[in-house]
Amino acid sequence: DPQQKLGLTLEGNIDLAHYLEELNKYIIWLGDCRQVLEKFYQTFNQTVLERNHHGFLPQDWYDQLTVINGTVIITENGELRAGFTVVDSLAAYQVLVIEFKGYEISKMYYEG
């Protein structure tokens, strides 16, 4: 979809060439971090899952996420972070914001 965008932010005076290999690995991991997302989401949204899905995340939840936009950040000290806004099939009128610090989710919340 041409409306979907992925941005890259470099904080400070970062030499991008120095980080290309790690950045490439990180982007590939972000594209397939299903287990991390599902595990975090089940804790984050347990009440809704218990009320509407017998406590379990639907099998197709991850596949139905639609990325609206995202940004990958290389901090001044070389740390990789990322943030994404996605459409979540379990939240009809809100978007889900997911923030990563390295290879772990640091925050997840709904907006809207």
Secondary structure, DSSP 4 states (H G I P E B T S, - for coil): -TT-EEEEEE-SS--HHHHHHHHHHHHHHHTT-HHHHHHHHHHHTHHHHHHHHTTS--TTHHHH-EEEEEEEEE-TTS-EEEEEEEE-TT-TT-EEEEEEETTEEEEEEEE-
